[in-house]
């Protein structure tokens, strides 16, 4: 939740209207700061999606345990298998910090 709120705060507009030189009001460009904020949002979103992917993979495994005949599409299965090489099935409760970082890295390494 804190990551989503951080992105929400970063989405607020940047407004700078102040005198730049000789008391002449000017509107400076906010592009550099805006780009920096968008990059931070994308990075934060990768963490959020990594957590979502961890949940989805766990759900897939649990569903297969109940119904071994259940099938995934070719693309989804390939992605799931690659992900499971990085983040293992959670058989018992454990600290997820390391898995969240691995999920994040998995998504970042597969961005095109």
C-alpha positions in Angstrom: 0.0 0.0 0.0 2.8 2.4 0.8 4.3 1.9 -2.7 0.9 2.8 -4.3 0.6 5.9 -2.1 4.1 6.9 -3.0 3.1 6.7 -6.7 0.0 8.7 -6.0 2.0 11.4 -4.4 4.5 11.4 -7.3 1.6 11.9 -9.7 0.7 15.3 -8.2 1.5 18.2 -10.6 4.6 20.2 -10.2 3.8 23.9 -10.2 6.5 26.5 -10.1 5.5 30.1 -10.9 8.0 32.5 -9.5 10.1 35.4 -10.6 13.2 34.1 -12.4 15.1 37.3 -13.2 14.5 41.0 -12.5 11.1 40.4 -10.9 9.7 39.1 -14.2 7.4 36.2 -13.7 8.4 33.3 -15.8 7.2 29.7 -16.0 10.3 27.4 -15.8 10.2 24.0 -17.4 9.4 21.2 -15.0 10.3 18.5 -17.5 13.5 17.3 -15.8 11.8 16.8 -12.4 8.7 15.3 -14.1 10.8 12.7 -15.9 12.6 11.9 -12.7 9.3 11.4 -10.9 7.9 9.2 -13.7 11.0 7.0 -13.6 10.5 6.6 -9.9 6.8 5.7 -10.5 7.8 3.0 -13.0 10.4 1.6 -10.7 7.8 1.5 -7.8 5.3 0.0 -10.1 7.7 -2.8 -10.9 7.8 -3.7 -7.2 4.0 -3.7 -7.0 3.7 -5.9 -10.1 6.4 -8.2 -8.6 4.3 -8.7 -5.5 1.2 -9.3 -7.7 3.2 -11.8 -9.8 4.3 -13.6 -6.6 0.6 -13.9 -5.6 -0.5 -15.1 -9.1 2.2 -17.8 -9.2 1.2 -19.0 -5.8 -2.4 -19.2 -6.9 -1.4 -21.2 -10.0 0.5 -23.7 -7.9 -2.4 -24.1 -5.4 -4.9 -24.5 -8.3 -2.7 -27.2 -9.9 -2.6 -29.0 -6.5 -6.4 -29.2 -6.6 -6.8 -29.9 -10.3 -3.6 -31.3 -12.0 -5.4 -31.2 -15.4 -5.8 -27.5 -15.2 -3.9 -25.8 -18.1 -2.3 -22.5 -18.8 -1.7 -20.9 -22.2 1.7 -21.6 -23.8 2.9 -18.0 -23.1 1.6 -17.9 -19.5 3.1 -21.3 -18.7 6.5 -20.4 -20.1 6.5 -17.1 -18.1 5.3 -19.0 -15.0 8.1 -21.6 -15.4 10.8 -19.0 -15.8 9.5 -17.1 -12.8 9.5 -20.3 -10.7 13.2 -20.7 -11.4 13.7 -17.4 -9.6 11.0 -17.5 -6.9 10.1 -20.8 -5.3 6.6 -21.9 -4.3 5.8 -20.9 -0.7 5.2 -24.1 1.2 5.1 -22.4 4.5 5.0 -18.9 5.8 8.3 -17.0 5.5 9.7 -13.5 5.2 8.9 -12.3 1.7 11.4 -9.4 1.4 13.9 -11.5 -0.5 11.2 -12.9 -2.8 9.8 -9.4 -3.5 13.3 -8.3 -4.5 13.7 -11.3 -6.8 10.3 -10.7 -8.3 11.2 -7.1 -9.0 14.5 -8.2 -10.6 12.7 -10.8 -12.7 10.4 -8.2 -14.1 13.1 -5.6 -14.7 15.3 -8.2 -16.5 12.4 -9.1 -18.8 11.4 -5.5 -19.8 11.8 -4.8 -23.5 
